[in-house]
Amino acid sequence: MLKHITIEGVRNLAQVQVALPTGATALFGANGSGKTSFLEAIHLLAVGRSFRTHQSKPVIQRGLAHCRIVGEVQRRGRSIIMGLEKHRDGVVKARVAGENVPSLSELALHLPLVLLDTEGLGVVTGPPEGRRRLLDGTLFHVEQGFLSQWKRYASAVRQRNSGLRRGILDSDKAWRREIAETGALLTQHRQAVAAKLADKLTRLAPALSEDFEALEVVFRAGWDQKLSLLEALERNAASDAAQGFTQVGPHRADLRLMRDGVLAADVLSRGQLKLALVALKLVQGALIEDASSIPPLYLVDDLPAELDREHCARVCEQLGAGRQVILTAVDRASLEAAWGDKPLNLFHVEQGRVLPA
């Protein structure tokens, strides 16, 4: 769990130090006060990047060269200090237990988290990339060695595409074999975790809404599964050479959210879509909990937005079983009503200051 966090220069959070109790913490305050920036700082510490922007400059307070986040994380009875600096030129420096980390992905091993944010609907309504990230982000925690497999596949596709674009591959059979070998293994892992997601979603989604009795996820591998990946690559070889990129494979995979056999994005209201996204993220968290000795931290941004009190309460009921959760909302009363009679630690956020309520 995250026991303490120090934030310097993240948007309007100039100097913030907060000790986080166990269980649920709620931050309330006006729009623009810094609530979401607080969650963003935690996300930066755990992932190395913001969930609001791909750029560095908007995250860093005006007039500063960098922002800094330091957190104390308790793991298996001992505390570990994590720190991250993000500079305006995009340079990111991170340390764990006093040692520089070779890759930002290592941060997530020490502070796994699940983000439920208002702007995340693209996972449901947008292109497949967001859903692949959700799938692979789950696999990162539940399948040892997955990241190295993913990197090997991505490198092979990148190298082949470079050769195709430049027209320098007289024969790319070697690259096709490498892509087929690594891609088949990657897809096996994705199919397995997609099946687990589907099973848990079938059981969890109806608890959030009666409209979700027929909600399901359907995995698409990224090529015609009547063929092996190598056969699909060979069949597309001439077309790939003409187009200058690899058109089939796991990099084209998708995890489609369906209701009654129709894409959920085509039939659900915006509020229902948000609830469906919450369901997906809760299932993701449950899988990480099942596979890891370190339960994830849940960041829940503005849950009452577009959800009525009943559905907020249902989400909170799913969240409230001994997990560390940090929620935000404009109105204190809406959070307290949704959380019910379970313990809730309250903080008021005003003009970049985070104070116990």
N, C-alpha and C positions, 0 to 999 in steps of 0.2 A: 504494500500500500504506500501511497505518497503521504508522508507525515508532515512535511514542511516544504514550502516553496518561497523563493526570493525572486522577484521579477524587477528588472531594471530596464526601462526604456522600450517596453513593448507598447506601441501606440500611445495611449494616454496614461499608461501605468508607469509612472516615473520611478517610484521606489515603493514596492509592495512586499511585505513579508507576512505570510499567513501560515499558522499551524493548523493542519487539517485533521480533525478528529476522525475516528473510525466511523463507519456507517455513512449516512447521507448528509450532504452539505448543500444548502440552498443559498444562492446569491440573488438578491433582488435589487432593483434600482431602475431609474429612467433609461430610455434608449440613449445610447452614446455614453453611458456612465463608465463603461469598461468591463461589463459582465462577460461578454463574448471574448474580449481581449484576454481576460483571465484564463478562459478555456483554451484560447489560442496559444498562450504561453505554455500551458501544460502540454499541448499537442506538439509544440516546437521541441520541448524537452524530450518527449517520448519518441518522436518520429524524425525530428530534424527539419521539418518544414511546416508551414502554415496550412490550415484547411480552408483559408479564405482567399489566398492569393499565391501565385507561383513566384512572385517577385519579392525581393528583399526590402526595397525602400519603403513600401507602405507599412511594413510591420514595425520599422524602427522609428522611434520618436524623432520628430523634426529637430535638427540641430545636433543630433548625436551620430557618432560614427558606427555604433553597433548597439545591439541589445544583448542582455545577458539574463539567463534563467538558471537558477541552481535549485536542485531539489534533493531532499533526503528521503530515500526509499527504503522501506523495511522489507527484507526478504529473508524468509526462513529464520526469523529471530535475530537478525543482525541488520544494521543500518549501512546503507551505501549512499555516498554523495555523487550525484550526477550534475554535470554542468554543460551549458551550451552557450556559445556566442555566435550571433549572426551579424555579419558586416554588410554595409551598403553595396559593396562590390560583389556580393553573393557568396563570399567565403564563409564557411561554417566551421567552427572549432568545437569539438565535444570531448569531454573527459568523463570517465566512470572510475570511481575509487582511485582518483589521482592519476590515472593512465589515459593517454590519448586513445581514442577509439579509431581503429583502422577503417571502419565503415559505419555510417549513420544507422544502418539497419541493426547494429548491435544495441542501440538505445532501446529499441522495442523489446528486446529480450529481458531487460531489467524493469521496464515500465510498460507492459502491454496495456492498451486501452481500446475502448470501443466508443466511437463518436456518433451521437445522434444529434445532427444539426439541422436547422431550418432550411439551409441552402442545399442539403444533400439529396434533394429529390431527383437530381440527374442520374443517380444510381438506378432509379426505377424508370424514369422517362427518357433518359439520354442515350448516347451511343454505348456500345458494349464495353468500352474501355473501363468505365466506372465499375461495372459489375465484375469484370475480370479482376480489378484491384481488390474488390471485396472478397472474391473467391481466393485469390492468391494471398491476401492479407491474413485470411483464416489459415491457409495452408502453412504459412510462415511459422505459425505457432503450434500447429498440430502435426506436422510432418518434418521430422528432423532431416536436414540436408536439402530441403526443398529449394531454398534460395540459390544454392550453388547449381542445382539442376536448371532452374529458371534462367540463371545468368548464362549458362552454357548454351541453352537453346537460343536465347536472345542474341548472343554473340554470333552464332552460326547464321541466323537470319540476316543480321546486320552485315556480315561479311559477304554473304551471297548477294544481297541487294546492292551492295557497293559495286561488286563486280558486274552485275547485270546492268546497272545504270551506266557504267563506264564502258560497257561492251568489251571487256577484257577476258571474259570467261569462254575459252574455246570449248570446254566441257565442265559442267558444274556437278557431275555425278557425285564427287566426294562431298560437296556441300549438301547435296540432297540426302545422301546417306546419313550425314551428321544430323541434319534437321529432323529426318525421319526417326532416328534412334532416340535423340533427346526429346523430341516432340511427343513420341508415343508414351514415354515414361511420364512426362509432364502431364499428359492427358489422363493417364491412369490415376494419378494422384488427384487431379481436378474432378474426375468422375466420382471417385470415392467420397471426397468431401462434399460434392454437390448432392450426392445421395443422402448423406447425413443431414445436410441443410434441409433437403426436401422433407425428410422424415420428421425432424424437429419442428419445421414450419407447419406441417399438417396438424401437429398437436398443440402448438403455441398460438397460431394465428386466430383460431376461433375464440380463444380466451380474451383477445383484444376486441373482436367485433364479430357479431353473428354474420356479417356480410362476407367473412373470410372462410366460410366452411369449405369453399372450393378453390381456395388460393393455393397455388403450387409453383415450384420453380422447375424449369426444364433446361437441362444442360445441352448446349450445342458445341461440338468439339472444334469446329472451324474448318471442316472438310466433310465430304460425303463419306459417311461411315460404312458404306457398302464396299469401300476401297480401303486398303491400308494407307497410312500417310505417305509411304514411299510411292505407292501406285498413284496416289493423287498428285504428288509432286511431279512424277514423270509425265503424267497426262497433261499437266499444265506447263511443262518446261518451255515449250515454244512460246506460249502466251506470256509467261513470266519474262522471258527474254525480250519480247516486244514491248511489254509494259514497263520493264525495268524494276520490278519488285516481286516478291513472293506472295502469291495471291491466296494460298491455302495453308492451313496449319493452326496450331494453338494460339498464335497471335491474332487470329480472327474468331476465337471462341466467344461464346456468350452464355449467360445465365439468365434466361428469360423468366420474368414473373408473370404468371398467367392466372386468370380466373375463368372458370368454365370454358377452358380451351381458347380464350381470347386474351391478347396482351392486356395486362392490368392497366397500363398507361392509357389504353383506348376506352376503358369502361368505368374507371374509378374516378370519383371526385378528387379535388386537390387534398381535402382533409383525409379521405380514404387512402390516397397515395402516401401521404405522410405517415399514416398509421401502418401501412404496408412496409414502408421503409424501416420504421421502428421495429416491426416484427422481424425483418431480415437481420437487423443489427443485433437484436436480442438473441436470435438464433446463433449468429456469429459468436457472440460473447459466450453463449452456453457451450459451444464446441471448444472454444479456447479454454474455458473452465474445466471441461472434461479431460482435456489433453495435457494441461499444464498444472504445475504445483503453484503457479503464481496467477491468481485470478486477475482479470483485467480491471482497470479503472474505467468507469462509465462516465462520459461527459455528455450531458444532456442540455442542449441549448434551446431555451425558449419553448419548452414543451407545450404550454397552453396555447401557443399560436396555432390557429386553425384546428385545434382539437377542443371539443367541449369537455366539461368537468368529468363526466362519466368515463370518457375514453382516456383522459389524463390519469384518472384514478386506476384504471385497468393497467395502464403502462407502469405506473408506480408500484402496483401490486406485484408485477413481474420482476421489477427491479429490486424490491425491498428485502430480499432474503440474504442479509448479511454481507452484501456487496458494498464496496466503496463507490459512492455515486456523488457527482457534483452536478447540480441542476441550476439553471438560471431562468428568470422570468422578470417581467416588469413589475408585477404585482405580488407582494408577499402572500396575500390571502389565497391567491390561486394556487400557489405552491403548497401551502399548508393544507388546503382543502384536498388537493390531489394526493398528497402523501398520507393523509389520514392520521391515525393516532400513533403511528410509528415515530421513533425519535428522529428529529430533524434539526441539524445545526444551522443556524441562520446568520448570514452576513449581509450587510447593506453596502452597496457599491455606489459611490457618488464622486464624480469628477476625478476618477482614477484612483480613489482610495477605497480599500476593502476593510470594513470594520465590523466586529461582532455586533449583531443586532440585539 
